[in-house]
Amino acid sequence: MIGLDYTPILPCPFCGSEAKLAKRPCGFDDVSLECYPPESGIKNFCCDIECTDENCYLAFGAGWTFNDPEEAIGFWNERRANDR
C-alpha cells in the first residue's frame, strides 16, 4: 500500500521534479465498472509512477500496469548512467 517503506524513487527524467508512486484501479468488470474484489484473486490495482509537476509530460503517469509497487519503482529507477 502507498505509505509503506518502498525503494526511493528517482526524480522525473524529463523535468527533474519529484516523482511518486500511483495506484489506480484496474481489472474492471465491463458490466459494473467496479474493481474485482481481492478475494477473486485478480489484482484490483495497477502501480505506476507519476511526476509531481502538473505541467510535465508524466504528470498523469507513465501508463504502466505493474501489480507490484517495487517492480514499478525499479523500472522507473532503471536508467542509463548518462540519464541521471
N, C-alpha and C positions, 0 to 999 in steps of 0.2 A: 504494500500500500504506500501511497505517497506519504512522506513524512518519516519513513523509516530511513535508516542509515544506508545509503547507496554509495557507490563509487562516485567521486566528484565528477561533475560534468564540465567539460572544457567549454570555453566561450564559443559563440557563434562564429563559424568560419567566414561568413560573409561580412558581418559588421563589427564583430568583436564584443558584442553585448553578452550579458549573462544568458545562459540557456537553462531550461528547466524540463523536468520530466512531465509529460502529459499523459493522462489515461483517458481514453474515450470508449464509449460503448461500441461493441462490435458483436457480430453473430446475431443480427436482428432476425426476428421471425417475420416473414413477409405479411402475415395476416395482422398480428397485433403490434408490430414495430416495438416490441419490448425485448430487452436482453434476455437470453436464456438464463434460467436460474442456475446458480453454482452447482446444485445437486445434479444437473443434467450432464455434467462432465464437459460441457462446452465452455470454454473461457468466455467470460462476458465483458471483457475489456481488452483493449489493444493499447500498447505503450508506444509512445512517440516522443520525440524531443522537439521543443519549440523555442524560438528566440523570444526574449522578453521585450525587445524593441518592436513596438507595433508597426513601425514603418519598414521593417526588414522583410525580405523575401520569405524567411522561415518563421514569421510571427505566428502562423497558424500550423506550424509543424512541418516535418519533412514528409509526411504521408505514409509513415511506416506502420506496420501492424504486428509488432512483436508482442508475444504473450508474457515475456519475461522482462521486467524493467532493466535488469542488469545487462541483458542482451542488447536492448535499445541503447543504453548508455555506452556500452562497449563499441557498438557500431558507430555511434556519433563520435566518440573519442578516438577512433582508429583513423589517423591521418598520416600522410607522409610528413617527414621531418620538416620540409620546407613550407608546409601549410600552417605550422604553429607560430 
